[in-house]
């Protein structure tokens, strides 16, 4: 409401410009901005809107303001590895701490990308391998690999975002 009386004091709000046209609506009497569709920070992290306030006078007066809306991130995406399957090789009888493979993963969620946790979840019953839970680096352990007893090892690694 402005300080005029009658129709000169009644205000109507509208969205006239910005990157959020069609994505947001405004209540023309209250001026409350609402979403018109689901927002996804990974698709678009912010919007701009130009909001006009116009009185209903015989000679309408109006003003506008630019509104910046930042979309907050929620943990709605699972981490993904850079490759679906890795095919590393390691020599038999390798000593402890020989690097086998670096599992690379990322999380599209901005709040989770630096908190990934790596874990070998199957294929390692004899503990020939270990994984650094923070970096994803798989290395050998003190257990000696013997190609004649087992030529290949199929490990399943799970990456979680601790969210």
C-alpha positions in Angstrom: 0.0 0.0 0.0 1.2 3.5 -0.7 0.2 6.6 1.3 -2.5 7.8 -1.1 -6.2 7.2 -0.5 -8.7 5.3 -2.6 -7.6 3.7 -5.9 -4.5 5.8 -5.8 -3.4 3.9 -2.8 -4.1 0.4 -4.2 -1.0 -1.3 -5.6 -0.7 -4.2 -8.1 2.5 -6.1 -8.6 3.7 -7.7 -11.8 6.8 -9.4 -13.2 8.0 -7.7 -16.4 11.5 -8.9 -17.1 14.3 -11.2 -16.1 15.6 -14.7 -16.4 12.9 -16.1 -14.1 9.9 -15.2 -16.3 7.7 -18.3 -16.5 9.6 -19.9 -13.6 8.2 -17.6 -11.0 4.8 -16.0 -10.5 3.8 -13.0 -8.3 0.6 -12.5 -6.4 -0.6 -9.2 -8.0 -2.2 -8.0 -4.7 0.3 -9.2 -2.1 3.5 -9.1 -4.1 4.5 -12.6 -3.0 6.8 -14.3 -5.4 6.3 -18.1 -5.8 7.8 -20.8 -8.0 5.8 -22.0 -10.9 7.9 -25.1 -11.5 10.6 -27.2 -9.8 14.0 -25.6 -9.5 17.3 -27.5 -9.9 20.5 -25.8 -8.8 22.5 -28.0 -11.1 20.6 -26.6 -14.1 20.4 -23.0 -13.0 21.7 -21.6 -9.8 20.1 -18.1 -9.8 17.5 -16.0 -11.5 16.8 -12.2 -11.9 13.3 -10.7 -11.9 12.1 -7.2 -12.5 9.1 -6.5 -10.2 6.8 -3.5 -11.0 4.5 -2.0 -8.4 1.8 0.2 -10.0 -1.0 2.0 -8.2 -4.6 2.0 -9.6 -4.9 5.8 -9.8 -6.4 7.6 -12.8 -2.8 8.6 -13.7 -1.0 5.4 -12.5 2.4 5.8 -10.8 4.8 2.9 -10.8 8.2 1.9 -9.6 10.3 -1.3 -10.1 13.0 -3.3 -8.3 15.4 -5.9 -9.5 15.1 -9.2 -7.5 18.0 -11.7 -7.4 17.0 -15.2 -6.4 19.7 -17.7 -5.6 18.7 -21.4 -5.7 20.0 -23.4 -2.7 21.4 -26.8 -3.4 19.9 -30.0 -1.9 21.5 -33.5 -2.0 19.4 -34.8 -4.9 22.2 -36.5 -7.0 24.2 -39.6 -6.4 28.0 -39.4 -6.9 29.2 -40.6 -10.3 32.5 -42.2 -11.2 34.4 -40.9 -14.2 34.4 -44.4 -15.7 31.8 -47.1 -15.4 34.4 -49.8 -15.2 38.2 -49.6 -14.6 40.7 -52.1 -15.9 44.0 -51.7 -14.0 46.9 -54.1 -13.8 49.2 -54.9 -10.9 52.2 -57.2 -10.7 52.0 -60.3 -8.6 54.0 -60.3 -5.4 53.8 -56.5 -5.3 54.8 -55.1 -1.9 52.3 -53.2 0.3 51.1 -49.7 -0.8 51.6 -50.2 -4.5 49.0 -48.0 -6.3 46.6 -50.0 -8.4 44.1 -47.4 -9.6 42.7 -44.0 -8.6 38.9 -44.1 -8.6 37.7 -40.7 -9.7 34.2 -39.5 -8.7 32.2 -36.3 -8.6 28.9 -35.2 -7.2 26.9 -32.6 -9.1 25.6 -31.4 -5.8 27.7 -28.4 -4.7 27.3 -29.3 -1.0 28.5 -32.8 -1.4 31.4 -32.7 -3.9 34.1 -32.4 -1.4 32.8 -35.0 1.0 32.8 -38.2 -1.0 33.6 -41.5 0.8 35.0 -44.5 -1.1 34.6 -48.1 0.1 35.4 -51.5 -1.4 32.0 -53.3 -0.9 32.7 -56.6 -2.6 35.3 -58.8 -4.3 38.0 -58.4 -1.7 37.3 -61.2 0.9 41.0 -61.9 1.3 41.9 -58.2 1.8 44.4 -58.1 -1.1 43.5 -54.4 -1.6 42.6 -51.4 0.4 41.1 -48.1 -0.6 41.7 -44.6 0.8 38.2 -43.6 1.9 38.8 -39.9 1.1 40.8 -40.1 -2.1 39.6 -43.3 -3.8 43.1 -44.6 -4.3 43.2 -48.4 -4.3 46.5 -49.9 -3.2 47.9 -53.4 -2.4 48.1 -54.7 1.2 50.7 -57.0 2.8 48.8 -60.0 1.3 50.8 -61.2 -1.7 49.0 -61.5 -5.1 49.6 -64.8 -6.9 48.5 -64.9 -10.5 48.6 -68.7 -10.6 46.0 -68.9 -7.8 43.8 -66.0 -9.0 44.5 -64.2 -12.2 41.9 -61.4 -11.8 40.1 -59.7 -9.0 36.7 -58.0 -9.6 36.2 -55.3 -6.9 33.0 -53.3 -6.4 33.6 -49.8 -5.1 30.8 -47.8 -3.6 31.0 -44.0 -3.5 28.7 -42.1 -1.1 28.3 -38.4 -0.6 27.7 -38.7 3.2 24.5 -36.7 2.6 
